[in-house]
Amino acid sequence: MSYQEFKPRQFQQLPMVVKNILIINVLLFVASRLLFQNFPFDQYLDLHYFKSSLFKPHQLITYMFMHADFGHILFNMLAVYMFGSILENIWGSKRFLNFYILTGLGAAAAQYIAFYYQSEQILSTINSDYSSIDALDYQQQVYNRLVCLGASGSVFGLLVAFAMMFPNTQLNIYFVIPVKAKYLVIGYGLFELVTGFLNREGDNVGHFAHLGGLVVGVVIMLIWKRNKTFFF
């Protein structure tokens, strides 16, 4: 069973869930970045830290469909198109959608853990010179800056699922460098782990969200391997 057997040739032939994921992401990107720039899409749909006054439960889902810029959405949707189409054709729409959402939730959980330690580190600088009101206001300013968005967590889940099913399939990094899927996933995982802990100033990438999607993807694949009739 090869990649070419499942590669969609036309947009009309895309499996249902992948097609709708692409449409929703593109529509929200165009609406938020081009058409209605003054409407606070980010405030309502990005995932805010749960201690932030801007957090709403629906953001745990909607953040997966928001993107920061053209490059962000381009690479994520390209990956959904490439790997998601194959996986949905194999698994069926229901199982694929469950996998996509669960890996996205796993990414959010991992990023929340990172947000917790980041916020604790920042807030530890508050000293006794702050009044209680000032301290609470500063806390909210910190919490409101902790935001996650994008489909990357789910994309990492799709990538690891593909690699576990087709480990020796050759993929081209940047369309040039050939590498087997299993080595690509291992390399990406190590890169995200190292860069996440380095926590360089100005690095706004959700490295731990990527790792969360990857880890949850591995767990789900192992569960399915042991029990093919498992409910999700």
N, C-alpha and C positions, 0 to 999 in steps of 0.2 A: 504494500500500500504506500504510494508515494505522494509527495506534495502535489505533483502535477495533476494527479487524478482528481483533486478537489479544488484546484485553483479556479475561481469564478472568472468567466470571460466577459460578462456584461453585468452592468448594474442591476438589470431586471432579474438576473439569475442568482443574485445574492440571497443567502438564506434570510428568513424573516427578521430574526432578532438582530443580526449584524447590520442589516439594512436600516432598521429603525434606530439602532445606536448611532450609526453614521449620520442619519438625518437629524436626530435630536441634537447631537453635538454641534453640527454645522449651523443649525438654526439658532441655537443659543449663542454660539460664537458671533454670528453675524448680527444678531439682535443686540448683544451686550457690548460688542466692540465697534460696531459700525452704525447701526440704525438708531438705537436708543441709549446713547452714551451717558445721558444724564440720569437715567433710571438706575437705582442701586442694585443691579443684578447680583454683584459680588456680595453685598451685605445679606441678601436673602438666600442665595443659592450656594455660595462657597461654604466649606465646612469650617466653622469657628470652634475654638476651644470650648469645652462644655462649661467652663467657669466664666466665659465671656457673656456679657449681656446680649450679644448678637447671636448667640447659639439658638438654633431651633432644631428639633429632632429630624425634620425632613431633610436637613442638610447632609445627614449621613448617606443619603441616596443622591441628592441633587449635585453634590460636589463632584461626582464622577462624570458629570456632563458639562462641566465648566472648564475653560482653559484660559491661560494667561496671555498667550500671544499666538501668532500664526505658526511658528515653528513647533510650539507645544502641541497644538491640535493636529498639525500635519503628521508628525511622527507617531502620535498615539493612534490616530485614525488609520494610518497606513498599517500599523501593527494589527489593529482590530480587523481590518480588511484581509490581511494576509493569513494570520493565524486563526482569527475568529471564524472565518468562513470555512476553513478546514474542520475545525473542531465542532462547529454547529452541524455540519453535514454528517459528521460521524455520530455525535451524541444525540442529536435532535434539539429542537428549540428550547424545550423546557429545562432540560439538564444544562444546556449551555447558559441560559439566562441565570439559573441558580448559581452556577459556577462564577459567572461574571460578577454578580451582585455580592456573593460571599467573599470573593477575593478583594472586592472593593471595600467591604466592611472590615476585613482583616487589615487592609492598608490603613484605614482610618484609625483602628485600634492601636496599631503600631505607632502611628504618627502622634496620637494622643499621649502615649507613653513618653515619646521624645519631647512633646510640648510640656509635659509635666516637669521634666528635669530642666528644660530650658527656662521655664517660668520661675522655678524655685531658685535657680542660679541667679537670675536677674533680680528677683525680689529679695534675695538675701542681702542686697546692698542697701535696703531701706534701714535707716537708723532712727534713733530716738528723737531726732530733730523734726521728724514728720508728725503732724497731728494725726489722729485717727481718721479724720475725713480725708486729709491729703494722702494718707497711705492707701485707703480704699480706692481713691480716684486713680492713683498710680497703678494699683493692681489691675484695675479695669483697662487702663491704657495698655498694660503689658499683655493681658489676656486677649484684647481686641486685635493685637498685632499677630496673634498666632492663628494662621489661616492655611487651609489645605484645599487644593482644587486640582482636578484633572483625572483622566482615566488611567494614569500610569500604574496604579496599584493593580487594577484589573488586567492591564496589559502584561504586567510581569507574571500574573497568574496564568494568562494564556500562553505566554512564552514557555513557562516551566512545564505546562501540560503538554504542549507540542514536543518539547525536548524529551519528556518521559515516554511519549508514544513513538516518536521518530528520532531517537538519540543520535543516529549517524547521518541524518539528513544534512547536506551542506547548505549553509546560509551565507549570504554575502554581506559583510559589515560595510556599510556605506556603499553597497552595490559593487564593491571591488574586492574586499578581502574575504576569501572563503574560509569558513570555520564550521565544524560540526555543531549541531544544535546543543548537545550536552555540554560542550566546552564553552559555548557562548553563554549559557545560563550560569555556569559556575563562575566564569569571568565577570559577568555582570553582577552576580551576587556579592562577590568579594569586593568589587569596585564600590558598590553601594555601601557595604559595611564599613570599609576604610574611610570613604569620604564622609559618611554619616558621623563617625566618631571624631574625625578631624574638625568638623563643624567650623569650616573657614568663614571668616567674616564676609558678608555679602552673598553667601551661598544660600539661595532661596529654594533649592531643590528639596523635595520631600524624600530624602534617601531612605528613611525608615518606613515610609509608606510603601515604597517600592519593595523593600524587604518583607514587609507584612503581607503584601499581595503574593509574593513569591512563596513564602513559608506556608500560607494558607492553601495556596495552590498545590503544593507538595502534599500537605496533609489530606486534602480532598482526594487527590489522585491515589494515594495509598489506601484510603478507605474504600474507594471504588474498586481498586484492584482486589481487595480482600472480599468485598461484598458488592457484586455488580447490580444488585437490586436495591441498594441503599436508597432511602427516600429522596435524597436530593441529587 
